[in-house]
Amino acid sequence: MASSFPGARGLCRAALALLLGAAGFAQTAQAVYPDQPIKLVVGFPPGGGGDLYGRLIANAMSKSLGQTVVVENRAGAGGNIAADVVAKSRPDGYTILLAMSGNLAVSPALKPSTLPYKVPDDFTPIGLILEAPHGLFVAGNSKFPDARTVLATARKRTLSFASTGTGAAAHIGMEMVKQRAGVDMLHVPYKGSGPAITDLIGGQVDMFFATASPLMGQVRQGQLRVLALTGAQRSPALPEVPTFKELGVDVVVTQWYGLAAPAGTPQAVVKTLSEHLSRALEQPDVQQAIRKDAAMERKLPLDAFRRYIVEDIARYKSAATPELLTQIAQ
């Protein structure tokens, strides 16, 4: 019977060959990722702190992947514009985001209705890059010798603290310190660290609460002193500076940076990016560049990074008192 249908056997063989060929082509196509430059969208102008970290990782991953990772600066709205661009990009692994605590934790926690994207729904986390602690800074000649004295004084009279903007990660971090230490302080927002530091040194404000890494130069020069840092443990770059947690004020929120892709990006592609990010963070020159200013690299890939983001959003939500939300809305 079979011999009477030679054409059928030929058709079966041809169909099988086509199927095997298609499978082989699919495997080959997947294996060659990335076969074109990858765009890393950064929510800072060139030269800013986050931009420097983005370029550091882009350069290291370019070498590891054998394909260029190009930084595209999309500054504005505290990094939310960059996040929106990536959330709406094709999920093919060729457009990724320098995610950070501001656009993937603070904004989603405190003003989700104003965002054109949802976290974590609209993103596929690739991995955490680093954490930089926030610090309580005073002028080099300040009368406050340590953070305990600041907190004790704040319980007797109102002190003032500067930040680089209402609703920014550092501002919310200091609001957490206030809540958990049981003190009240006057918030004085500035447009940037430059004018805030000028007024701090001039005595117009008592303290400045900000991400520590960009201010390490002024600390080394003696213009500023840092009295306490956020984070779960002391910074190796500042081993003499206590954490707020050590002082009985359980505030561990940090300024963090990581990588994220649009939701729907193939898992194999995300895994490739995550593996090469881990390789980048193992490079001594990358570690040195991160650690020199009190930050610390931290490998936390894929689902672990997703859980980290969700937990950080919850921490910021815990600080969202009606008074704070009113400040942010103004």
DABEL-V800849 format. One record per helix or strand of 3 or more residues. SS is the DSSP state (alpha for helix, beta for strand). FROM is the first residue (numbers start at 1). TO is the last residue. If there is no record, write none. Layout:
ss=SS from=FROM to=TO
ss=SS from=FROM to=TO
This chain:
ss=alpha from=2 to=31
ss=beta from=38 to=42
ss=alpha from=49 to=65
ss=beta from=69 to=73
ss=alpha from=77 to=87
ss=beta from=95 to=100
ss=alpha from=101 to=110
ss=alpha from=112 to=114
ss=beta from=123 to=139
ss=alpha from=147 to=154
ss=beta from=159 to=163
ss=alpha from=169 to=181
ss=beta from=185 to=189
ss=alpha from=193 to=202
ss=beta from=207 to=211
ss=alpha from=213 to=220
ss=beta from=224 to=229
ss=alpha from=236 to=238
ss=beta from=254 to=262
ss=alpha from=267 to=281
ss=alpha from=284 to=291
ss=beta from=295 to=301
ss=alpha from=302 to=318
ss=alpha from=322 to=329
